[in-house]
Each structure stands twice: as structure tokens, then as C-alpha cells.
Amino acid sequence: MTVKKWGNQIKSGKVGDERTSVWGKKLLGGYAGVKHTAKQIIDEIPDITKYKLWVEPFSGLGRTAEYVDLPKVLNDKSEYANEFCKENFPNAKVENMDFMDTIDKYDSEDTFFLIDPPWRFDTYDVNNLSFCDRKAWDYYDQLLKRIETLKGDWFLLNSADEHETKDILRKSKWGLKIVVSEGKVIFGKNARTMICSNLFDPNVKEKWVSSESNKTKGGIKKSEKEIHKDVCDVCGSTYTGMTYEQHESRPFHQDRL
């Protein structure tokens, strides 16, 4: 049974119903976004007052922007998102351009980037109001390469389990934190968002432990101290003196995939 067989957004759709939303069963819609963790995300910024500009290359409906008291640039390729942001954030500069163009245009030491690309392709594929033109992993691959030279500080968001991005952020050199909603707001569970940032300790990567993987106390957040070593967690070999991308192309690594 696939998620695409389900109908509406209130869990009462039956198999075979015409699909009217991507909220059927447990797959959230393209604009569910970070609505339930937005405030917690903002609270993780050490000193937001030091910045002169807030930029969202994938603004969606500006879920985090409402908690930010800075001049704003809200960019999205969705015209629906553009109109929503113009109406709800009248003082913001609303753009409709490629996310990379937005980053290039507004990058400075005084800029903070809140980068929230699509987490799951299917949720956008069936939502004609949102915009997603490539697989989620491709967005993150491009972004991780671009942030290497960013002048501004940044948060890069993802689902807590990196469902479609193959742990691309967990394998990166950057620190990770997990923020959790105050209530059980999504199908009886807390909403969870992963934050990757240049502002975090790169040796600390937080991890969400689900009830399925923890028999004594499910749904807890565990902080793991991960001192970076050039050891591949896929094949177990070291790759000192080369990047992880270079190591990935080695034949014996490919044999373990």
C-alpha cells in the first residue's frame, strides 16, 4: 500500500479516494514546513541582534520569519508562496528566483540565512501550489558545496531522520541540533526538525531516538558527542588526506553500498 493511494488531510480518507492533499496517512504536505518548530529554531540562534538582514532562499509561507524582527528577504519559486508572503509580511522584500541566485545576491557578513529546502520530493510533487524541481538530496548536495564560501551565518534545515537525503547532513563536517515542538501536533507525535549550522560545535551531532529503537523510553532526544575522525561509517575505512566525496568514489567503498 502506498501513501499516494490516500485521500484527504484529516486521516479519514479511504484507499482509492481521490487524493486531495498530501496529508493523507503520515506524509505531510508541501507547506507543512516548520510551522510547529519555528520558534524553537529561532531560539537556537546565539545572537540574532548582530545581523542586519534575514534571508530565506526557500521561504515557503515564512513560518520562521514571523518570529524575526529584522529586515527580511523571502524568496520562493512558488507564486502562491510569493503572494502569501506579500500579504503577511508587507515590509519584506519578496523575490521569485533560484535559491542559489538569492544566496549570491544577498550574501554578506551581516546576513543570516535560514535555508529550508524541500525535505521529501513526493510531498511537493502532489502539491501544485509549492515548487520543487529536483530530488531533495540534490538540493542539499548543492547547498553544502555553496555554504563552504558563505560570508553570512546560516541554518540549514531538514527532517530529523533525513528521510530522503541519506544522512547527508550527519555525514557533513557541521554540527547538528534537533528541535522538538511543544506538543504532539502531528498524528499524535511531536514535530522534529534537524538544524545544521556553522554556529554549532562541529563535534556535537544530536540525534532523535524513536520509540521503535528505544525499548525503555521512546521519543527522547539524545545528544551524541561525535569527534570527527576520517573514518567512513559505511565501509569502515579511513580516508585521511581526501574529502569524503573523493572517498565515496573508491571501488571498495562502492562495493559496500
C-alpha positions as CSV (number, residue, x, y, z in Angstrom):
1,M,0.0,0.0,0.0
2,T,1.5,3.3,-1.0
3,V,0.8,6.7,0.5
4,K,-0.3,8.1,-2.8
5,K,-3.5,5.9,-2.6
6,W,-4.9,8.0,0.3
7,G,-7.3,10.9,0.0
8,N,-7.7,13.7,2.4
9,Q,-5.7,15.5,5.0
10,I,-7.6,14.6,8.2
11,K,-6.8,10.9,8.3
12,S,-10.3,9.8,7.2
13,G,-9.5,9.1,3.6
14,K,-10.0,5.6,2.3
15,V,-7.9,3.7,-0.1
16,G,-8.9,4.6,-3.6
17,D,-10.3,8.1,-2.6
18,E,-9.3,10.9,-4.9
19,R,-6.2,12.4,-3.4
20,T,-6.9,16.0,-2.4
21,S,-3.9,16.5,-0.1
22,V,-0.5,15.1,0.7
23,W,-1.5,14.9,4.4
24,G,-3.2,11.6,3.8
25,K,-1.8,9.0,6.3
26,K,1.6,10.1,7.6
27,L,3.1,12.1,4.7
28,L,2.8,15.8,5.4
29,G,2.0,18.4,2.7
30,G,4.5,20.6,0.9
31,Y,3.6,23.5,3.1
32,A,3.6,21.8,6.5
33,G,7.1,23.1,6.7
34,V,8.5,24.1,10.1
35,K,5.3,25.7,11.4
36,H,5.4,23.7,14.7
37,T,9.1,24.2,15.4
38,A,9.7,27.7,14.0
39,K,10.1,29.4,17.4
40,Q,12.4,26.7,18.7
41,I,14.5,27.1,15.6
42,I,14.9,30.8,16.1
43,D,15.8,30.3,19.8
44,E,18.9,28.3,18.7
45,I,20.5,31.4,17.1
46,P,23.1,32.6,19.6
47,D,22.7,36.4,19.0
48,I,20.2,37.3,16.3
49,T,20.6,41.0,17.0
50,K,24.0,41.1,15.4
51,Y,22.6,40.6,11.9
52,K,21.2,43.3,9.6
53,L,19.3,41.1,7.2
54,W,17.3,37.9,7.4
55,V,17.2,35.9,4.1
56,E,15.2,32.8,3.3
57,P,16.1,31.3,-0.1
58,F,13.1,28.8,0.3
59,S,10.7,30.9,2.2
60,G,7.5,28.9,1.7
61,L,4.9,30.6,3.9
62,G,7.5,32.3,6.1
63,R,7.0,30.1,9.1
64,T,10.1,31.3,10.9
65,A,10.0,34.9,9.6
66,E,7.1,35.8,11.9
67,Y,9.5,35.4,14.9
68,V,12.2,37.6,13.4
69,D,12.5,41.3,13.9
70,L,15.0,42.1,11.1
71,P,14.7,43.3,7.6
72,K,13.7,40.3,5.5
73,V,14.1,38.8,2.1
74,L,11.7,36.0,1.4
75,N,12.4,34.1,-1.8
76,D,10.5,31.2,-3.3
77,K,9.8,30.0,-6.8
78,S,6.2,29.4,-5.9
79,E,3.9,32.2,-6.9
80,Y,1.4,31.1,-4.2
81,A,4.1,31.5,-1.6
82,N,5.1,34.9,-3.0
83,E,1.5,36.2,-2.7
84,F,1.1,34.8,0.8
85,C,4.4,36.5,1.9
86,K,3.5,39.8,0.3
87,E,0.2,39.8,2.2
88,N,1.5,38.6,5.5
89,F,5.0,40.3,5.5
90,P,4.3,43.7,3.8
91,N,7.7,45.1,4.9
92,A,9.7,42.2,3.5
93,K,11.3,42.0,0.1
94,V,9.6,39.1,-1.7
95,E,11.6,37.6,-4.5
96,N,11.0,34.8,-7.1
97,M,14.3,33.5,-8.2
98,D,16.5,30.4,-8.0
99,F,17.7,29.8,-4.4
100,M,21.4,30.0,-5.5
101,D,20.8,33.4,-7.1
102,T,19.2,34.6,-3.8
103,I,22.2,33.4,-1.8
104,D,24.6,35.0,-4.2
105,K,22.7,38.3,-4.2
106,Y,22.3,38.8,-0.5
107,D,25.4,37.1,1.0
108,S,27.3,39.4,3.4
109,E,28.8,39.2,6.9
110,D,25.7,40.9,8.2
111,T,23.3,38.4,6.7
112,F,21.7,35.4,8.4
113,F,20.4,32.7,6.0
114,L,17.5,30.4,7.1
115,I,17.7,27.7,4.4
116,D,14.9,25.2,4.3
117,P,14.8,23.3,1.0
118,P,12.3,20.5,0.3
119,W,12.7,17.5,2.6
120,R,10.7,15.0,0.6
121,F,10.1,15.1,-3.1
122,D,6.7,13.3,-3.0
123,T,5.1,15.9,-0.7
124,Y,5.8,18.6,-3.3
125,D,5.2,16.5,-6.3
126,V,1.5,16.3,-5.5
127,N,1.1,19.9,-4.3
128,N,0.7,22.2,-7.2
129,L,0.9,25.3,-5.0
130,S,4.5,24.6,-4.0
131,F,7.7,24.4,-6.1
132,C,10.2,21.5,-6.2
133,D,12.2,20.8,-9.4
134,R,14.7,18.2,-8.2
135,K,15.2,15.4,-5.7
136,A,15.8,16.5,-2.1
137,W,19.3,15.1,-2.0
138,D,20.3,17.3,-5.0
139,Y,19.2,20.4,-3.2
140,Y,21.3,19.5,-0.1
141,D,24.3,18.5,-2.2
142,Q,24.4,21.9,-3.9
143,L,23.8,23.8,-0.7
144,L,26.6,22.0,1.2
145,K,29.0,23.0,-1.5
146,R,27.8,26.6,-1.6
147,I,27.9,27.2,2.2
148,E,31.6,26.5,2.3
149,T,32.2,30.0,1.0
150,L,29.3,31.9,2.5
151,K,30.2,35.1,4.3
152,G,27.0,35.1,6.3
153,D,25.9,32.7,9.1
154,W,23.3,30.1,8.3
155,F,20.9,27.4,9.5
156,L,20.2,24.5,7.0
157,L,17.1,22.6,8.0
158,N,16.0,19.0,7.3
159,S,13.7,16.3,8.8
160,A,15.1,14.8,12.0
161,D,15.6,11.4,10.2
162,E,16.9,12.8,6.9
163,H,14.4,10.5,5.3
164,E,15.3,11.2,1.6
165,T,18.8,12.7,1.9
166,K,20.8,9.7,3.0
167,D,22.3,11.3,6.2
168,I,24.0,13.9,4.0
169,L,24.0,16.5,6.9
170,R,25.1,14.0,9.5
171,K,28.0,13.0,7.3
172,S,29.0,16.6,6.8
173,K,31.6,18.5,8.9
174,W,29.0,20.7,10.6
175,G,27.3,20.5,13.9
176,L,23.7,19.3,14.3
177,K,20.8,20.1,16.7
178,I,17.3,18.6,16.9
179,V,14.4,20.9,18.0
180,V,11.1,19.5,19.0
181,S,7.6,21.0,19.1
182,E,6.0,21.8,22.4
183,G,3.0,19.4,21.8
184,K,2.2,16.3,19.9
185,V,1.0,18.1,16.8
186,I,1.4,15.6,14.0
187,F,-0.6,12.4,14.2
188,G,-0.1,12.2,18.0
189,K,3.7,12.9,17.8
190,N,6.0,15.8,18.3
191,A,7.2,17.6,15.2
192,R,11.0,17.4,14.9
193,T,13.4,19.5,12.8
194,M,17.2,19.0,12.3
195,I,19.3,22.1,12.2
196,C,22.8,22.1,10.6
197,S,24.8,25.2,11.2
198,N,28.2,26.9,11.1
199,L,27.4,28.3,14.5
200,F,27.3,24.9,16.3
201,D,30.1,22.8,17.7
202,P,31.1,20.6,14.8
203,N,31.9,17.8,17.2
204,V,28.4,17.6,18.5
205,K,25.6,16.0,16.4
206,E,22.3,15.5,18.1
207,K,20.2,12.5,17.2
208,W,16.5,11.7,17.6
209,V,15.9,8.3,19.1
210,S,12.4,7.0,18.2
211,S,10.2,4.8,20.4
212,E,10.8,1.9,17.9
213,S,14.6,2.0,18.6
214,N,14.5,2.6,22.3
215,K,12.5,0.0,24.3
216,T,12.7,1.7,27.7
217,K,11.8,5.3,26.8
218,G,10.7,6.2,23.4
219,G,10.7,9.6,21.7
220,I,13.6,11.1,23.5
221,K,16.4,13.3,22.2
222,K,19.9,12.0,22.8
223,S,23.0,14.1,22.3
224,E,25.9,12.3,20.9
225,K,29.5,13.5,21.1
226,E,31.0,12.7,17.7
227,I,34.6,13.7,17.5
228,H,35.4,13.9,13.8
229,K,37.6,11.2,12.5
230,D,38.3,10.4,8.9
231,V,36.6,7.0,9.2
232,C,33.8,6.1,6.9
233,D,30.7,4.9,8.6
234,V,29.7,2.9,5.5
235,C,32.7,0.9,4.8
236,G,34.7,1.4,8.0
237,S,37.9,2.5,6.3
238,T,39.9,5.7,6.9
239,Y,40.2,8.5,4.3
240,T,42.7,10.9,5.7
241,G,44.1,13.3,3.1
242,M,41.0,13.4,0.9
243,T,37.4,14.6,1.0
244,Y,34.5,12.3,1.8
245,E,33.3,12.8,-1.8
246,Q,36.6,11.5,-3.1
247,H,36.5,8.6,-0.7
248,E,33.0,7.7,-1.9
249,S,34.3,7.1,-5.4
250,R,36.8,4.5,-4.3
251,P,35.9,1.0,-5.6
252,F,35.9,-0.8,-2.2
253,H,33.5,1.8,-0.8
254,Q,31.2,1.4,-3.7
255,D,31.2,-2.4,-3.1
256,R,29.8,-1.8,0.3
257,L,26.8,0.2,-0.9
